[in-house]
Amino acid sequence: MQALILAGGRGERLKPLTNNRPKPMIELFGKPILYYQISNLKKQGIQDIVLSVGYLWKSVFYRFMNGSHLDVRIRYSVENEPLGTGGAIAAASSLLNGDSIVLNGDILGDFDFSKPSNGSILLRTVAVGNADRYGTVTSDPDGNITCFEEKKIGMGPKDINAGCYTLPLKFMRSIPRGVKLSLETDIFQNKTIDLPKMVSIKHNGFWMDIGTIEDYEKAKAEMHPNLKKFLVS
């Protein structure tokens, strides 16, 4: 199994923390978010990792290089212009050789990556009390996703997209290359390309989105006891 981390975001809602670094390089307790994500992947035996980078990407490269110091293999898919989450996956798919874990670069969760996709899109979901900021997911009793809606006001408590997927290689390579596309809005919600079956994997463990200054301050206050879940001893 390989992994792709979408690490090219500018992090507009995290300014001024992102004035001189991309969003996934914001530090928590002395280490960037990306470090914890890579460590959690390695902990579960995933050591072949592609970083999709763009904004100030050299700060990522000079911190992680080829990953040898972390005992992983890291390669880079560099965007010269922002392509959105869908476009970034399409661009990076040439570096992948099979179904892969795909992570948004601003989330942390003690996800289980072991379940195979079997040709389906596996989308991790978490339950939140107020889903206004997130993509909401509705699924049937068997976990098959029947509706995906991106960021609508007044949603209340719902299951949301946790920003962690297992994606089939065939699907990733079916996304048009060189086109700016949102995985969430254009593909999952508006279905601009044919989709395989989408399955919700409900995550009941630790999860945190670090997309705003308020989220970052909350992470600093609440995350420290959970750090051990991400670190390889």
N, CA, C and O of each residue as an XYZ file, in Angstrom:
932
protein
N       0.844     -1.196      0.000
C       0.000      0.000      0.000
C       0.878      1.245      0.000
O       1.897      1.302      0.688
N       0.469      2.235     -0.779
C       1.138      3.530     -0.814
C       0.222      4.596     -0.211
O      -0.947      4.332      0.072
N       0.754      5.782     -0.021
C      -0.047      6.891      0.489
C       0.273      8.158     -0.283
O       1.399      8.361     -0.736
N      -0.731      9.001     -0.424
C      -0.599     10.324     -1.029
C      -1.146     11.334     -0.035
O      -2.289     11.217      0.407
N      -0.339     12.322      0.318
C      -0.785     13.395      1.210
C      -0.903     14.680      0.401
O       0.051     15.095     -0.256
N      -2.069     15.305      0.449
C      -2.324     16.547     -0.283
C      -1.820     17.712      0.551
O      -2.509     18.191      1.452
N      -0.609     18.164      0.240
C       0.105     19.116      1.093
C       0.405     20.428      0.384
O       1.374     21.105      0.727
N      -0.412     20.800     -0.602
C      -0.110     21.989     -1.380
C      -0.907     23.223     -1.025
O      -0.781     24.255     -1.685
N      -1.742     23.130      0.030
C      -2.655     24.226      0.335
C      -1.972     25.470      0.885
O      -0.968     25.385      1.592
N      -2.536     26.633      0.544
C      -2.008     27.907      1.047
C      -2.454     28.186      2.478
O      -1.765     28.903      3.205
N      -3.581     27.639      2.893
C      -4.046     27.861      4.253
C      -4.447     29.295      4.528
O      -3.977     29.898      5.493
N      -5.320     29.851      3.683
C      -5.716     31.253      3.845
C      -6.337     31.522      5.212
O      -6.130     32.589      5.789
N      -7.094     30.562      5.729
C      -7.779     30.768      7.019
C      -6.831     30.601      8.206
O      -7.220     30.807      9.355
N      -5.590     30.228      7.918
C      -4.600     30.060      8.981
C      -3.553     31.178      8.998
O      -2.579     31.099      9.746
N      -3.745     32.199      8.192
C      -2.814     33.323      8.232
C      -2.915     34.017      9.581
O      -4.011     34.114     10.134
N      -1.796     34.508     10.133
C      -0.469     34.669      9.533
C       0.449     33.456      9.668
O       1.611     33.524      9.267
N      -0.047     32.342     10.226
C       0.818     31.171     10.420
C       1.329     30.610      9.094
O       2.376     29.964      9.048
N       0.581     30.863      8.016
C       0.962     30.313      6.711
C       1.558     31.357      5.774
O       1.636     31.127      4.567
N       1.973     32.483      6.303
C       2.583     33.496      5.445
C       3.880     33.017      4.817
O       4.216     33.413      3.701
N       4.621     32.156      5.538
C       5.925     31.708      5.017
C       6.079     30.191      5.027
O       7.197     29.676      5.010
N       4.958     29.480      5.056
C       5.003     28.014      4.987
C       3.625     27.500      4.584
O       2.617     28.146      4.869
N       3.573     26.355      3.929
C       2.279     25.773      3.584
C       1.582     25.229      4.827
O       2.209     24.967      5.853
N       0.291     25.070      4.706
C      -0.539     24.665      5.838
C      -0.043     23.408      6.567
O      -0.006     23.416      7.797
N       0.338     22.333      5.871
C       0.751     21.123      6.596
C       2.088     21.239      7.319
O       2.493     20.317      8.026
N       2.779     22.371      7.145
C       4.052     22.568      7.839
C       3.890     23.368      9.136
O       4.876     23.637      9.822
N       2.668     23.743      9.471
C       2.424     24.368     10.775
C       2.799     23.371     11.863
O       2.502     22.182     11.755
N       3.451     23.860     12.906
C       3.976     22.953     13.926
C       3.050     22.822     15.131
O       2.417     23.782     15.571
N       2.999     21.608     15.639
C       2.357     21.290     16.904
C       3.399     20.633     17.790
O       3.904     19.559     17.466
N       3.720     21.264     18.894
C       4.709     20.743     19.835
C       6.045     20.445     19.145
O       6.685     19.422     19.389
N       6.442     21.392     18.265
C       7.765     21.323     17.656
C       7.884     20.500     16.399
O       8.977     20.389     15.843
N       6.791     19.914     15.930
C       6.846     19.104     14.707
C       5.689     19.480     13.790
O       4.587     19.747     14.269
N       5.920     19.505     12.472
C       4.838     19.872     11.549
C       3.755     18.802     11.485
O       3.994     17.632     11.784
N       2.561     19.229     11.089
C       1.444     18.293     10.929
C       1.849     17.111     10.060
O       1.503     15.966     10.351
N       2.588     17.398      8.987
C       3.013     16.324      8.082
C       3.819     15.246      8.797
O       3.714     14.067      8.459
N       4.612     15.636      9.770
C       5.412     14.660     10.497
C       4.516     13.627     11.170
O       4.782     12.427     11.103
N       3.451     14.099     11.818
C       2.554     13.181     12.517
C       1.826     12.268     11.524
O       1.620     11.086     11.802
N       1.437     12.816     10.371
C       0.776     11.991      9.369
C       1.715     10.900      8.844
O       1.333      9.734      8.739
N       2.936     11.292      8.520
C       3.908     10.322      8.010
C       4.205      9.258      9.056
O       4.316      8.075      8.735
N       4.333      9.681     10.304
C       4.620      8.741     11.384
C       3.494      7.731     11.558
O       3.748      6.547     11.776
N       2.243      8.196     11.461
C       1.110      7.288     11.605
C       1.038      6.290     10.451
O       0.690      5.127     10.653
N       1.366      6.747      9.242
C       1.410      5.831      8.099
C       2.487      4.773      8.304
O       2.249      3.583      8.093
N       3.663      5.212      8.714
C       4.764      4.275      8.938
C       4.406      3.270     10.022
O       4.736      2.089      9.911
N       3.745      3.726     11.051
C       3.355      2.864     12.161
C       2.495      1.701     11.677
O       2.504      0.624     12.273
N       1.751      1.924     10.593
C       0.884      0.881     10.045
C       1.486      0.205      8.813
O       0.787     -0.464      8.053
N       2.793      0.392      8.630
C       3.495     -0.330      7.582
C       3.454      0.309      6.213
O       3.844     -0.321      5.230
N       2.990      1.553      6.120
C       2.940      2.257      4.834
C       4.145      3.182      4.772
O       4.179      4.213      5.444
N       5.130      2.814      3.967
C       6.401      3.540      3.947
C       6.732      4.153      2.590
O       7.786      4.768      2.429
N       5.838      3.991      1.614
C       6.004      4.585      0.288
C       4.995      5.720      0.174
O       3.802      5.477     -0.003
N       5.468      6.955      0.273
C       4.595      8.115      0.434
C       4.892      9.163     -0.631
O       6.050      9.499     -0.882
N       3.837      9.672     -1.250
C       3.946     10.773     -2.205
C       3.345     12.018     -1.565
O       2.240     11.975     -1.024
N       4.074     13.124     -1.628
C       3.559     14.401     -1.145
C       3.199     15.272     -2.345
O       4.054     15.587     -3.172
N       1.929     15.657     -2.432
C       1.495     16.593     -3.459
C       1.677     17.994     -2.908
O       1.016     18.376     -1.942
N       2.571     18.765     -3.519
C       2.973     20.062     -2.974
C       2.833     21.155     -4.030
O       2.794     20.879     -5.229
N       2.757     22.384     -3.566
C       2.668     23.531     -4.467
C       3.186     24.777     -3.792
O       4.344     25.154     -3.969
N       2.328     25.418     -3.017
C       2.663     26.664     -2.328
C       3.877     26.446     -1.413
O       3.850     25.600     -0.520
N       4.934     27.221     -1.652
C       6.162     27.168     -0.847
C       6.633     25.724     -0.637
O       7.001     25.328      0.469
N       6.612     24.956     -1.721
C       6.850     23.517     -1.612
C       8.269     23.169     -1.166
O       8.494     22.099     -0.601
N       9.231     24.067     -1.416
C      10.606     23.739     -1.033
C      10.778     23.637      0.482
O      11.680     22.947      0.958
N       9.911     24.325      1.245
C       9.996     24.192      2.698
C       9.627     22.776      3.135
O      10.129     22.285      4.147
N       8.755     22.124      2.378
C       8.422     20.719      2.648
C       9.589     19.832      2.243
O       9.999     18.942      2.989
N      10.120     20.087      1.049
C      11.216     19.250      0.534
C      12.439     19.291      1.447
O      13.007     18.248      1.770
N      12.840     20.476      1.860
C      14.056     20.572      2.674
C      13.857     20.017      4.084
O      14.831     19.683      4.759
N      12.607     19.916      4.534
C      12.346     19.314      5.852
C      12.339     17.785      5.771
O      12.854     17.114      6.666
N      11.758     17.236      4.704
C      11.567     15.785      4.653
C      12.457     15.073      3.629
O      12.673     13.865      3.732
N      12.972     15.812      2.645
C      13.856     15.237      1.619
C      13.254     13.939      1.073
O      12.074     13.904      0.724
N      14.060     12.870      0.996
C      13.550     11.602      0.450
C      12.989     10.677      1.524
O      12.623      9.536      1.240
N      12.924     11.173      2.760
C      12.321     10.405      3.843
C      13.219      9.392      4.512
O      12.787      8.716      5.446
N      14.473      9.262      4.060
C      15.332      8.194      4.587
C      15.585      8.353      6.085
O      15.731      7.357      6.793
N      15.639      9.596      6.579
C      15.879      9.806      8.000
C      14.697      9.361      8.858
O      14.831      9.201     10.071
N      13.544      9.163      8.227
C      12.372      8.644      8.927
C      12.104      7.184      8.562
O      11.101      6.603      8.979
N      13.004      6.605      7.785
C      12.876      5.217      7.340
C      11.630      5.006      6.486
O      10.960      3.977      6.579
N      11.333      6.009      5.645
C      10.273      5.889      4.650
C      10.814      6.402      3.318
O      11.882      7.012      3.261
N      10.066      6.148      2.258
C      10.404      6.681      0.930
C       9.416      7.793      0.604
O       8.206      7.569      0.587
N       9.934      8.994      0.344
C       9.083     10.131      0.012
C       9.438     10.640     -1.375
O      10.606     10.871     -1.686
N       8.411     10.810     -2.205
C       8.559     11.452     -3.514
C       7.562     12.609     -3.602
O       6.648     12.721     -2.786
N       7.754     13.459     -4.599
C       6.999     14.704     -4.660
C       6.311     14.865     -6.009
O       6.894     14.606     -7.062
N       5.058     15.299     -5.949
C       4.321     15.740     -7.118
C       4.125     17.240     -6.956
O       3.378     17.677     -6.081
N       4.795     18.034     -7.797
C       4.830     19.485     -7.621
C       3.853     20.164     -8.581
O       3.919     19.958     -9.793
N       2.948     20.972     -8.033
C       2.011     21.755     -8.836
C       2.590     23.141     -9.085
O       2.943     23.849     -8.141
N       2.688     23.528    -10.342
C       3.108     24.893    -10.660
C       1.962     25.888    -10.482
O       2.185     27.061    -10.180
N       0.734     25.404    -10.673
C      -0.470     26.184    -10.426
C      -1.421     25.319     -9.610
O      -1.456     24.102     -9.796
N      -2.198     25.927     -8.702
C      -3.124     25.129     -7.887
C      -4.119     24.362     -8.754
O      -4.737     24.928     -9.656
N      -4.263     23.077     -8.472
C      -5.137     22.211     -9.263
C      -6.348     21.716     -8.478
O      -7.168     20.974     -9.020
N      -6.475     22.113     -7.209
C      -7.553     21.577     -6.403
C      -7.240     20.157     -5.964
O      -6.272     19.554     -6.429
N      -8.064     19.627     -5.066
C      -7.786     18.295     -4.529
C      -7.889     17.207     -5.589
O      -7.084     16.275     -5.604
N      -8.870     17.319     -6.469
C      -9.006     16.328     -7.538
C      -7.880     16.406     -8.542
O      -7.326     15.383     -8.943
N      -7.534     17.627     -8.954
C      -6.443     17.804     -9.901
C      -5.114     17.350     -9.340
O      -4.282     16.807    -10.067
N      -4.905     17.569     -8.042
C      -3.663     17.136     -7.397
C      -3.549     15.612     -7.391
O      -2.467     15.067     -7.608
N      -4.659     14.930     -7.145
C      -4.650     13.465     -7.159
C      -4.350     12.949     -8.559
O      -3.565     12.015     -8.726
N      -4.972     13.555     -9.564
C      -4.715     13.137    -10.943
C      -3.243     13.299    -11.296
O      -2.641     12.409    -11.898
N      -2.663     14.440    -10.918
C      -1.264     14.704    -11.245
C      -0.332     13.722    -10.558
O       0.667     13.299    -11.141
N      -0.652     13.356     -9.324
C       0.226     12.468     -8.555
C       0.029     11.001     -8.892
O       0.855     10.170     -8.514
N      -1.045     10.663     -9.594
C      -1.376      9.251     -9.818
C      -0.312      8.511    -10.615
O      -0.213      7.287    -10.524
N       0.492      9.240    -11.401
C       1.558      8.582    -12.167
C       2.659      8.037    -11.265
O       3.443      7.187    -11.688
N       2.725      8.524    -10.016
C       3.726      8.045     -9.063
C       3.207      6.888     -8.213
O       3.941      6.340     -7.391
N       1.950      6.520     -8.410
C       1.326      5.462     -7.626
C       1.159      4.218     -8.490
O       0.958      4.319     -9.700
N       1.240      3.055     -7.871
C       1.122      1.811     -8.648
C       0.006      0.906     -8.159
O      -0.062     -0.259     -8.552
N      -0.869      1.425     -7.307
C      -1.975      0.623     -6.804
C      -2.909      1.469     -5.968
O      -2.717      2.677     -5.832
N      -3.926      0.827     -5.407
C      -4.841      1.531     -4.520
C      -4.047      2.173     -3.391
O      -3.097      1.578     -2.883
N      -4.429      3.379     -2.998
C      -3.606      4.159     -2.076
C      -4.444      4.875     -1.032
O      -5.601      5.224     -1.269
N      -3.834      5.088      0.132
C      -4.404      5.969      1.142
C      -4.166      7.406      0.691
O      -3.051      7.756      0.305
N      -5.195      8.233      0.735
C      -5.072      9.652      0.395
C      -5.537     10.465      1.613
O      -6.625     10.249      2.146
N      -4.683     11.402      2.034
C      -4.964     12.215      3.216
C      -4.925     13.696      2.873
O      -4.027     14.149      2.163
N      -5.898     14.453      3.376
C      -5.770     15.897      3.350
C      -4.640     16.300      4.294
O      -4.456     15.685      5.345
N      -3.888     17.326      3.923
C      -2.707     17.690      4.689
C      -2.967     18.471      5.957
O      -2.022     18.836      6.656
N      -4.250     18.743      6.283
C      -4.545     19.543      7.474
C      -5.396     18.787      8.486
O      -6.051     19.404      9.326
N      -5.394     17.448      8.415
C      -6.171     16.670      9.373
C      -5.271     15.669     10.087
O      -4.246     15.236      9.560
N      -5.681     15.317     11.294
C      -5.002     14.272     12.050
C      -6.050     13.329     12.619
O      -7.074     13.766     13.144
N      -5.789     12.043     12.512
C      -6.692     11.048     13.062
C      -5.976      9.724     13.198
O      -5.105      9.401     12.391
N      -6.331      8.955     14.208
C      -5.703      7.654     14.382
C      -6.461      6.599     13.557
O      -7.000      5.625     14.083
N      -6.472      6.843     12.244
C      -7.208      5.995     11.316
C      -6.587      4.603     11.211
O      -5.384      4.420     11.392
N      -7.445      3.636     10.913
C      -7.006      2.287     10.561
C      -6.961      2.219      9.036
O      -7.977      2.413      8.370
N      -5.778      1.942      8.488
C      -5.608      1.928      7.039
C      -5.656      0.513      6.442
O      -5.339      0.334      5.266
N      -6.042     -0.481      7.226
C      -5.865     -1.871      6.800
C      -6.946     -2.376      5.847
O      -6.707     -3.333      5.110
N      -8.117     -1.766      5.842
C      -9.215     -2.300      5.033
C      -8.942     -2.098      3.544
O      -8.694     -0.966      3.129
N      -8.978     -3.158      2.718
C      -8.761     -2.999      1.281
C      -9.965     -2.365      0.605
O     -11.091     -2.480      1.088
N      -9.719     -1.692     -0.519
C     -10.817     -0.997     -1.187
C     -11.680     -1.936     -2.025
O     -12.878     -1.698     -2.180
N     -11.082     -3.004     -2.569
C     -11.825     -3.929     -3.442
C     -12.549     -3.185     -4.565
O     -13.672     -3.528     -4.935
N     -11.888     -2.169     -5.092
C     -12.449     -1.422     -6.220
C     -13.376     -0.288     -5.840
O     -13.815      0.462     -6.712
N     -13.688     -0.140     -4.559
C     -14.572      0.931     -4.104
C     -13.759      2.099     -3.552
O     -12.582      1.946     -3.223
N     -14.392      3.256     -3.455
C     -13.831      4.390     -2.734
C     -14.221      4.246     -1.267
O     -15.406      4.207     -0.935
N     -13.224      4.168     -0.393
C     -13.491      4.128      1.045
C     -13.271      5.521      1.612
O     -12.176      6.075      1.506
N     -14.307      6.084      2.211
C     -14.263      7.448      2.711
C     -14.492      7.400      4.220
O     -15.566      7.005      4.674
N     -13.479      7.803      5.002
C     -13.649      7.825      6.460
C     -14.542      8.995      6.854
O     -14.401     10.106      6.344
N     -15.457      8.721      7.769
C     -16.372      9.745      8.254
C     -16.296      9.834      9.774
O     -15.975      8.860     10.454
N     -16.596     11.017     10.288
C     -16.717     11.225     11.731
C     -18.010     11.979     11.994
O     -18.484     12.732     11.144
N     -18.572     11.774     13.172
C     -19.795     12.473     13.571
C     -19.429     13.767     14.282
O     -18.591     13.770     15.185
N     -20.059     14.872     13.874
C     -19.825     16.166     14.524
C     -21.165     16.798     14.879
O     -22.199     16.471     14.297
N     -21.125     17.718     15.854
C     -22.347     18.382     16.292
C     -22.821     19.471     15.350
O     -24.016     19.763     15.294
N     -21.894     20.080     14.603
C     -22.242     21.144     13.658
C     -21.441     20.925     12.387
O     -20.223     21.103     12.374
N     -22.124     20.539     11.323
C     -21.455     20.131     10.083
C     -21.354     21.244      9.052
O     -21.023     20.971      7.898
N     -21.628     22.490      9.429
C     -21.683     23.580      8.452
C     -20.397     23.730      7.642
O     -20.455     24.073      6.461
N     -19.238     23.481      8.254
C     -17.951     23.726      7.593
C     -17.472     22.540      6.765
O     -16.419     22.617      6.132
N     -18.217     21.461      6.760
C     -17.670     20.223      6.216
C     -18.562     19.636      5.125
O     -19.712     20.036      4.949
N     -17.995     18.676      4.401
C     -18.782     17.877      3.484
C     -19.521     16.804      4.261
O     -18.903     16.031      4.993
N     -20.850     16.747      4.109
C     -21.638     15.777      4.867
C     -21.879     14.524      4.033
O     -21.965     14.571      2.806
N     -21.986     13.408      4.738
C     -22.083     12.105      4.085
C     -23.307     11.375      4.634
O     -23.478     11.249      5.846
N     -24.151     10.899      3.726
C     -25.293     10.069      4.097
C     -25.073      8.680      3.520
O     -24.731      8.536      2.346
N     -25.271      7.662      4.343
C     -25.048      6.301      3.868
C     -26.187      5.398      4.314
O     -26.906      5.719      5.260
N     -26.352      4.258      3.627
C     -27.393      3.299      3.987
C     -26.884      2.375      5.095
O     -25.721      2.482      5.485
N     -27.715      1.481      5.606
C     -27.280      0.610      6.715
C     -26.056     -0.245      6.412
O     -25.369     -0.691      7.332
N     -25.776     -0.480      5.125
C     -24.601     -1.273      4.756
C     -23.349     -0.414      4.569
O     -22.285     -0.935      4.234
N     -23.472      0.902      4.785
C     -22.333      1.789      4.636
C     -22.163      2.375      3.255
O     -21.247      3.170      3.044
N     -23.007      2.015      2.306
C     -22.902      2.576      0.957
C     -23.351      4.039      0.976
O     -24.436      4.357      1.463
N     -22.512      4.917      0.446
C     -22.807      6.346      0.476
C     -23.877      6.675     -0.567
O     -23.729      6.365     -1.749
N     -24.950      7.307     -0.104
C     -26.059      7.659     -0.993
C     -26.102      9.147     -1.312
O     -26.759      9.554     -2.270
N     -25.402      9.973     -0.512
C     -25.413     11.417     -0.763
C     -24.170     12.049     -0.163
O     -23.776     11.734      0.959
N     -23.553     12.953     -0.933
C     -22.415     13.742     -0.457
C     -22.726     15.195     -0.762
O     -22.957     15.556     -1.916
N     -22.734     16.042      0.287
C     -23.022     17.463      0.115
C     -21.911     18.277      0.748
O     -21.565     18.064      1.910
N     -21.355     19.204     -0.008
C     -20.188     19.964      0.445
C     -20.603     21.294      1.053
O     -21.190     22.136      0.372
N     -20.300     21.486      2.338
C     -20.381     22.766      3.060
C     -21.692     23.525      2.824
O     -21.763     24.422      1.985
N     -22.717     23.148      3.575
C     -24.001     23.843      3.518
C     -24.375     24.307      4.922
O     -24.209     23.568      5.892
N     -24.881     25.533      5.022
C     -25.258     26.104      6.308
C     -26.505     25.411      6.851
O     -27.405     25.049      6.094
N     -26.546     25.232      8.158
C     -27.730     24.683      8.803
C     -27.819     23.174      8.783
O     -28.912     22.617      8.896
N     -26.684     22.497      8.640
C     -26.708     21.037      8.548
C     -26.899     20.378      9.909
O     -27.434     19.273      9.993
N     -26.460     21.059     10.993
C     -26.601     20.462     12.313
C     -25.682     19.260     12.495
O     -24.658     19.162     11.820
N     -26.032     18.343     13.397
C     -25.184     17.164     13.625
C     -25.287     16.179     12.464
O     -26.385     15.787     12.069
N     -24.143     15.785     11.925
C     -24.120     14.876     10.773
C     -22.804     14.110     10.767
O     -21.864     14.456     11.482
N     -22.753     13.063      9.947
C     -21.486     12.426      9.612
C     -20.817     13.263      8.534
O     -21.460     13.673      7.568
N     -19.529     13.516      8.702
C     -18.818     14.360      7.734
C     -17.620     13.623      7.145
O     -17.150     12.619      7.681
N     -17.154     14.147      6.044
C     -15.946     13.662      5.398
C     -14.742     13.989      6.273
O     -14.482     15.158      6.560
N     -14.003     12.958      6.701
C     -12.868     13.160      7.605
C     -11.576     13.484      6.866
O     -10.546     13.696      7.506
N     -11.603     13.527      5.534
C     -10.396     13.881      4.778
C      -9.395     12.749      4.653
O      -8.205     12.995      4.454
N      -9.854     11.520      4.765
C      -8.995     10.339      4.642
C      -9.714      9.308      3.791
O     -10.844      8.923      4.089
N      -9.051      8.862      2.729
C      -9.683      7.956      1.759
C      -8.761      6.782      1.432
O      -7.542      6.860      1.585
N      -9.376      5.706      0.982
C      -8.641      4.698      0.213
C      -9.210      4.766     -1.195
O     -10.404      4.541     -1.397
N      -8.353      5.077     -2.179
C      -8.823      5.298     -3.546
C      -8.224      4.268     -4.500
O      -7.017      4.026     -4.475
N      -9.062      3.662     -5.341
C      -8.537      2.743     -6.359
C      -7.688      3.484     -7.378
O      -8.008      4.610     -7.757
N      -6.609      2.859     -7.823
C      -5.738      3.487     -8.815
C      -6.503      3.811    -10.094
O      -6.309      4.877    -10.678
N      -7.365      2.908    -10.531
C      -8.129      3.138    -11.771
C      -8.946      4.419    -11.661
O      -9.020      5.193    -12.615
N      -9.556      4.646    -10.507
C     -10.335      5.876    -10.305
C      -9.425      7.099    -10.350
O      -9.743      8.076    -11.028
N      -8.301      7.062     -9.640
C      -7.413      8.225     -9.604
C      -6.923      8.592    -10.992
O      -6.805      9.772    -11.324
N      -6.635      7.579    -11.804
C      -6.140      7.846    -13.160
C      -7.243      8.213    -14.138
O      -6.961      8.600    -15.272
N      -8.506      8.096    -13.708
C      -9.623      8.520    -14.565
C      -9.920     10.008    -14.421
O     -10.671     10.568    -15.221
N      -9.340     10.654    -13.412
C      -9.561     12.096    -13.215
C      -8.762     12.853    -14.274
O      -7.569     12.595    -14.430
N      -9.382     13.779    -15.002
C      -8.658     14.517    -16.051
C      -7.428     15.222    -15.502
O      -7.497     15.875    -14.461
N      -6.312     15.096    -16.190
C      -5.068     15.711    -15.739
C      -4.951     17.135    -16.263
O      -5.427     17.455    -17.353
N      -4.305     17.984    -15.464
C      -4.081     19.361    -15.865
C      -5.299     20.247    -15.753
O      -5.292     21.378    -16.240
N      -6.358     19.744    -15.107
C      -7.599     20.503    -14.939
C      -7.814     20.750    -13.450
O      -7.641     19.839    -12.640
N      -8.188     21.972    -13.082
C      -8.456     22.276    -11.679
C      -9.805     21.683    -11.286
O     -10.847     22.057    -11.825
N      -9.762     20.753    -10.337
C     -10.969     20.052     -9.910
C     -10.942     19.847     -8.402
O      -9.892     19.580     -7.818
N     -12.090     19.973     -7.792
C     -12.246     19.624     -6.384
C     -12.724     18.185     -6.291
O     -13.737     17.826     -6.891
N     -12.005     17.363     -5.548
C     -12.456     15.990     -5.327
C     -13.827     15.982     -4.671
O     -14.696     15.184     -5.022
N     -14.006     16.886     -3.712
C     -15.225     16.882     -2.924
C     -16.422     17.422     -3.713
O     -17.452     16.756     -3.813
N     -16.286     18.637     -4.275
C     -17.427     19.279     -4.935
C     -17.640     18.766     -6.347
O     -18.737     18.323     -6.688
N     -16.595     18.821     -7.178
C     -16.758     18.451     -8.580
C     -16.987     16.954     -8.777
O     -17.806     16.545     -9.601
N     -16.256     16.143     -8.014
C     -16.280     14.703     -8.275
C     -17.262     13.967     -7.367
O     -18.156     13.282     -7.863
N     -17.115     14.095     -6.046
C     -18.008     13.359     -5.146
C     -19.435     13.894     -5.173
O     -20.391     13.119     -5.192
N     -19.579     15.222     -5.175
C     -20.920     15.801     -5.123
C     -21.555     15.906     -6.504
O     -22.675     15.439     -6.710
N     -20.843     16.520     -7.454
C     -21.438     16.784     -8.771
C     -21.214     15.669     -9.786
O     -21.803     15.680    -10.867
N     -20.359     14.701     -9.436
C     -20.147     13.498    -10.254
C     -19.797     13.843    -11.706
O     -20.436     13.369    -12.645
N     -18.771     14.677    -11.864
C     -18.335     15.057    -13.205
C     -17.615     13.922    -13.930
O     -17.408     13.997    -15.141
N     -17.233     12.876    -13.206
C     -16.699     11.662    -13.818
C     -17.420     10.475    -13.194
O     -18.032     10.597    -12.133
N     -17.341      9.316    -13.866
C     -17.970      8.119    -13.329
C     -17.274      7.699    -12.037
O     -16.046      7.701    -11.942
N     -18.087      7.341    -11.048
C     -17.556      6.959     -9.753
C     -17.801      5.479     -9.482
O     -18.870      4.957     -9.799
N     -16.816      4.801     -8.897
C     -17.112      3.463     -8.380
C     -17.981      3.581     -7.131
O     -18.295      4.687     -6.691
N     -18.361      2.460     -6.571
C     -19.140      2.483     -5.333
C     -18.354      3.213     -4.254
O     -17.143      3.036     -4.118
N     -19.076      4.049     -3.478
C     -18.460      4.780     -2.384
C     -18.983      4.226     -1.061
O     -20.191      4.083     -0.868
N     -18.060      3.919     -0.158
C     -18.412      3.277      1.104
C     -17.906      4.136      2.263
O     -16.764      4.596      2.257
N     -18.766      4.344      3.249
C     -18.394      5.095      4.448
C     -17.765      4.154      5.473
O     -18.324      3.110      5.807
N     -16.585      4.552      5.966
C     -15.935      3.861      7.079
C     -16.002      4.795      8.273
O     -15.271      5.784      8.326
N     -16.857      4.499      9.220
C     -17.052      5.403     10.352
C     -15.872      5.297     11.309
O     -15.505      4.214     11.765
N     -15.288      6.465     11.600
C     -14.132      6.533     12.486
C     -14.573      7.070     13.834
O     -15.103      8.176     13.934
N     -14.347      6.270     14.876
C     -14.795      6.652     16.212
C     -13.648      7.061     17.133
O     -13.866      7.324     18.316
N     -12.434      7.116     16.598
C     -11.280      7.460     17.423
C     -10.970      8.944     17.399
O     -11.853      9.778     17.198
N      -9.696      9.257     17.607
C      -9.252     10.652     17.616
C      -9.266     11.215     16.194
O      -8.816     10.556     15.256
N      -9.782     12.433     16.041
C      -9.775     13.126     14.752
C      -9.758     14.621     15.013
O     -10.419     15.109     15.929
N      -9.003     15.337     14.210
C      -8.947     16.790     14.343
C      -8.662     17.431     12.989
O      -7.753     17.019     12.269
N      -9.450     18.437     12.663
C      -9.238     19.254     11.473
C      -8.514     20.517     11.918
O      -8.931     21.173     12.872
N      -7.427     20.858     11.225
C      -6.648     22.037     11.616
C      -6.677     23.024     10.444
O      -5.657     23.303      9.814
N      -7.889     23.545     10.174
C      -8.076     24.406      9.022
C      -8.172     25.884      9.321
O      -8.119     26.708      8.408
N      -8.314     26.234     10.600
C      -8.442     27.641     10.980
C      -7.565     27.920     12.199
O      -7.070     26.999     12.850
N      -7.384     29.199     12.494
C      -6.628     29.581     13.685
C      -7.289     28.999     14.938
O      -6.598     28.532     15.844
N      -8.616     29.025     14.992
C      -9.328     28.477     16.145
C      -9.056     26.978     16.278
O      -8.862     26.473     17.383
N      -9.043     26.267     15.136
C      -8.730     24.834     15.163
C      -7.316     24.598     15.681
O      -7.071     23.681     16.466
N      -6.400     25.434     15.233
C      -5.004     25.283     15.638
C      -4.851     25.471     17.151
O      -4.151     24.704     17.812
N      -5.508     26.489     17.685
C      -5.424     26.722     19.128
C      -6.061     25.566     19.897
O      -5.574     25.175     20.958
N      -7.139     25.029     19.363
C      -7.789     23.873     19.993
C      -6.867     22.654     19.950
O      -6.785     21.892     20.913
N      -6.170     22.477     18.816
C      -5.246     21.342     18.685
C      -4.136     21.432     19.726
O      -3.767     20.429     20.337
N      -3.609     22.627     19.923
C      -2.543     22.796     20.914
C      -3.046     22.464     22.315
O      -2.305     21.927     23.138
N      -4.308     22.786     22.576
C      -4.861     22.562     23.909
C      -5.254     21.103     24.144
O      -5.147     20.599     25.262
N      -5.709     20.427     23.084
C      -6.313     19.106     23.267
C      -5.504     17.944     22.737
O      -5.756     16.801     23.118
N      -4.540     18.200     21.869
C      -3.920     17.100     21.154
C      -2.828     16.384     21.927
O      -2.578     15.203     21.687
N      -2.178     17.069     22.844
C      -0.968     16.508     23.437
C      -1.140     15.083     23.957
O      -0.248     14.265     23.732
N      -2.234     14.736     24.640
C      -2.379     13.352     25.106
C      -2.495     12.336     23.975
O      -2.281     11.143     24.190
N      -2.831     12.799     22.770
C      -3.014     11.884     21.642
C      -1.756     11.710     20.792
O      -1.748     10.916     19.852
N      -0.696     12.446     21.117
C       0.500     12.393     20.279
C       1.058     10.977     20.159
O       1.535     10.585     19.094
N       0.999     10.216     21.242
C       1.584      8.878     21.210
C       0.930      7.984     20.171
O       1.536      7.011     19.725
N      -0.313      8.304     19.775
C      -0.983      7.494     18.773
C      -0.324      7.624     17.407
O      -0.492      6.758     16.548
N       0.422      8.698     17.205
C       1.008      8.972     15.897
C       2.485      8.630     15.819
O       3.043      8.560     14.724
N       3.118      8.419     16.944
C       4.567      8.283     16.943
C       4.982      6.825     16.941
O       4.387      5.990     17.621
N       6.015      6.535     16.163
C       6.575      5.203     16.117
C       7.638      5.097     17.206
O       8.582      5.886     17.238
N       7.484      4.140     18.080
C       8.442      4.003     19.197
C       9.765      3.433     18.711
O      10.687      3.249     19.506
